[in-house]
């Protein structure tokens, strides 16, 4: 498939600036693949499409405050540093993105905090905006990580076009977030409230989790027209034996398995056994899913309405079918659904 096939004009007013007041009261578009029917619901109605012993799989990664602002030595220029990946805890080496990148060269030092107690030295160029930094800090590793959290802010996506507000610290995080390491939230999971999780539990629906620490791979732009030539940046994922047991039992009993979000789906599809079951996983995956792709594990998926030409939209198209997804996006714009991070949700089922 071609990149240009995923272009569409997204009106700016449809990009949700803030979350709805109650997490589970976003709108929900339900896509029935077998009939082509489209329904309009509230997110809390998702429970009506699943039965006892069906399985929901969530991504329990936790977002850390990955965006820092420092000052360049001598000039004092304000530089944004976006933490991507810790390379070495002992030497405090990190892969980061810097902005403006043209001002930042190997050997430059950046100072953070009013007291400048945290310093970083640029030791490598990785991409046009990417750098490797070595942080210099007097203190233990735990104190260093605490300092990063103090100085960092919630890494709200730039496309929202607004500054971070106090509510973002809580709302740009799923309520079941457990394992810190993501620089972006698994946004399909933002719609789940404690009340909805309790209702799912009472109905007898099983819930389990994978961990995928969302990094550059998920939100890097695709820059090649031929999608088969796009290379995803690797992201770290973990799938436990307990999750495998629950999912594989559901496969054997022909139950529904719902992947909550594109990162959950990519984790599952990165760990498929030769007989179509789920294996444990502890490593890195650069799996890129686009049409036509044969899915092995989940037969239902929850996702948001994504930006044009994004890998997230491509994966949703692979699962729903390209033509059906394009039709759904046209309906969503006509019906004024809210797009992007804090937007509404879509449930794709057979």
Residue pairs with C-beta under 8 A, 6 or more apart in sequence:
1 227
1 290
1 291
1 314
1 322
2 225
2 226
2 227
3 222
3 224
3 225
3 226
3 227
3 309
4 225
5 322
6 308
6 309
6 310
6 313
6 314
6 317
7 308
7 309
8 308
8 326
8 329
9 308
10 307
10 308
10 333
10 339
11 333
14 333
14 336
14 337
14 338
14 339
14 343
15 159
15 160
15 161
15 338
15 339
15 340
15 343
16 338
16 339
16 340
16 341
16 342
16 343
16 344
17 160
17 161
17 162
17 342
18 165
18 167
18 342
19 26
19 167
19 171
19 190
19 342
20 26
20 342
22 193
23 43
23 171
23 175
23 190
23 191
23 192
23 193
23 196
24 42
24 43
24 44
24 191
24 192
24 193
24 195
24 196
25 42
25 43
25 44
26 42
26 43
26 191
26 338
26 343
26 344
26 345
27 40
27 41
27 42
27 43
27 337
27 338
27 344
27 345
28 40
28 41
28 42
28 43
28 45
28 46
28 191
28 344
28 345
28 346
28 347
29 38
29 39
29 40
29 41
29 328
29 331
29 332
29 337
29 344
29 345
29 346
29 347
30 38
30 39
30 40
30 41
30 49
30 346
30 347
30 349
31 37
31 38
31 320
31 324
31 325
31 328
31 346
31 347
31 348
31 349
32 38
32 39
32 349
32 350
33 320
33 321
33 324
33 348
33 349
33 350
34 350
36 324
38 327
38 328
38 331
40 335
41 48
43 191
43 196
43 344
43 345
44 193
44 195
44 196
44 199
46 196
46 302
46 345
46 347
47 196
47 199
47 200
47 203
47 205
49 300
49 347
49 349
50 56
50 200
50 203
50 205
50 256
50 258
50 300
51 203
51 204
51 205
51 255
51 256
52 203
52 204
52 205
53 204
53 205
53 206
53 250
53 253
53 255
54 205
54 206
54 250
54 255
54 256
54 257
54 258
55 205
55 206
55 207
55 208
55 246
55 247
55 250
55 255
55 256
55 257
55 258
56 200
56 205
56 206
56 207
56 208
56 258
56 260
57 207
57 208
57 209
57 210
57 243
57 247
57 257
57 258
57 259
57 260
57 264
57 268
57 298
58 174
58 176
58 186
58 189
58 192
58 207
58 208
58 209
58 210
58 260
58 261
58 264
59 174
59 186
59 189
59 209
59 210
59 211
59 212
59 214
59 260
59 261
59 263
59 264
59 267
60 174
60 176
60 177
60 178
60 179
60 209
60 210
60 211
61 177
61 179
61 180
61 181
61 182
61 186
61 211
61 212
61 213
61 214
61 263
62 173
62 177
62 178
62 179
62 180
62 181
62 182
63 154
63 155
63 172
63 173
63 177
63 180
63 182
63 183
63 184
63 185
64 83
64 148
64 149
64 152
64 180
64 181
64 182
64 183
65 148
65 149
65 151
65 152
65 153
65 154
65 155
66 82
66 83
66 84
66 152
66 155
66 183
67 80
67 81
67 82
67 83
67 152
67 153
67 154
67 155
67 164
68 80
68 81
68 82
68 83
68 112
68 148
68 151
68 152
68 153
69 78
69 79
69 80
69 81
69 112
70 78
70 79
70 81
70 110
70 111
70 112
70 120
71 77
71 78
71 79
71 110
71 111
71 112
72 79
72 103
72 104
72 108
72 109
72 110
73 108
73 109
73 110
73 111
75 103
77 103
79 98
79 99
79 100
79 103
79 104
79 110
80 98
80 99
81 96
81 97
81 98
81 110
81 112
81 120
81 133
82 96
82 97
82 98
82 99
82 155
82 183
83 94
83 96
83 148
83 152
83 183
84 94
84 95
84 96
84 97
84 130
84 183
84 215
84 216
85 94
85 95
85 215
86 93
86 94
87 93
87 94
87 95
87 132
89 141
90 141
91 134
92 134
92 135
92 136
92 137
92 141
92 144
93 123
93 132
93 133
93 134
93 135
94 132
94 133
94 135
95 126
95 130
95 131
95 132
96 130
96 131
96 132
96 133
97 129
97 130
97 131
97 216
98 104
98 129
98 130
98 131
99 129
101 128
101 129
101 131
104 110
104 122
104 131
105 122
105 125
106 122
106 123
106 124
106 125
107 121
107 122
108 121
108 122
109 119
109 120
109 121
109 122
110 119
110 120
110 121
110 122
110 133
111 118
111 119
112 118
112 119
112 120
112 151
113 147
113 150
113 151
117 137
117 138
117 147
118 135
118 136
118 137
118 147
118 148
118 151
119 135
119 136
119 137
120 133
120 134
120 135
120 136
121 133
121 134
121 136
122 131
122 132
122 133
123 132
123 133
123 134
124 131
124 132
125 131
125 132
126 132
135 144
137 143
137 144
137 147
139 147
153 164
154 164
154 168
154 169
154 172
155 172
155 183
155 184
156 162
156 164
156 168
156 172
156 341
157 184
157 219
157 340
157 341
159 307
159 340
159 341
160 340
160 341
160 342
171 190
171 342
172 185
172 190
172 341
173 185
173 190
174 185
174 186
174 189
174 190
174 192
175 192
175 193
175 194
175 197
176 189
176 192
176 197
176 209
178 209
178 211
179 211
179 213
179 238
181 211
181 213
181 236
182 212
182 213
182 214
182 215
183 214
183 215
183 216
184 214
184 215
184 218
184 219
185 214
185 341
186 212
186 214
186 260
186 261
186 263
186 264
187 261
187 304
187 341
187 342
188 260
188 261
188 262
188 264
188 302
188 303
188 304
188 345
189 260
189 261
190 341
190 342
191 302
191 345
192 260
197 207
200 207
201 207
206 246
206 250
208 242
208 243
208 246
208 247
209 243
210 237
210 238
210 239
210 243
210 264
210 267
210 268
210 281
211 236
211 237
211 238
211 239
211 267
212 235
212 236
212 237
212 238
212 263
212 264
212 266
212 267
212 285
213 235
213 236
213 237
214 235
214 263
215 233
215 234
215 235
215 236
216 233
216 235
217 232
217 233
217 234
217 235
217 286
217 311
218 235
218 262
218 263
218 311
218 312
219 310
219 311
220 232
220 233
220 311
221 309
221 310
222 230
222 309
222 310
222 311
222 314
223 230
224 230
227 288
227 290
227 314
230 288
230 311
231 286
231 288
232 286
232 287
232 288
232 311
233 286
234 284
234 285
234 286
235 263
235 284
235 285
235 286
236 283
236 284
237 266
237 267
237 270
237 271
237 281
237 282
237 283
237 284
237 285
238 281
238 282
239 267
239 268
239 271
239 278
239 279
239 280
239 281
239 282
240 280
241 280
243 278
244 277
244 278
244 279
244 280
247 257
247 268
247 277
247 278
247 297
248 277
248 278
249 255
250 256
250 257
251 257
251 276
251 277
251 278
251 297
256 299
256 300
256 349
257 297
257 298
257 299
257 300
258 298
258 300
258 301
258 302
259 265
259 268
259 297
259 298
259 300
259 301
259 302
260 302
261 301
261 302
261 303
262 289
262 303
262 311
262 312
262 315
262 316
265 289
265 295
265 298
265 301
265 315
265 319
266 285
266 287
266 289
266 315
267 281
267 285
268 278
268 296
268 297
268 298
269 287
269 289
269 295
269 296
269 297
270 281
270 285
270 287
271 278
271 279
271 280
271 281
272 278
272 279
272 296
272 297
273 279
276 296
276 297
278 297
288 311
289 314
289 315
289 318
290 311
290 314
290 315
290 317
290 318
291 314
291 317
291 318
291 321
291 322
292 318
293 318
295 318
295 319
299 349
299 350
300 347
300 348
300 349
300 350
301 316
301 319
301 347
301 348
302 345
302 346
302 347
302 348
303 312
303 315
303 316
303 345
303 346
303 348
304 312
304 339
304 340
304 341
304 343
304 344
304 345
304 346
305 329
305 332
305 337
305 338
305 339
305 340
305 343
305 344
305 346
306 312
306 313
306 316
306 339
306 340
307 313
307 339
307 340
313 325
316 325
316 346
316 348
317 325
317 326
319 348
320 328
320 348
328 346
332 339
332 344
332 346
337 343
337 344
338 344
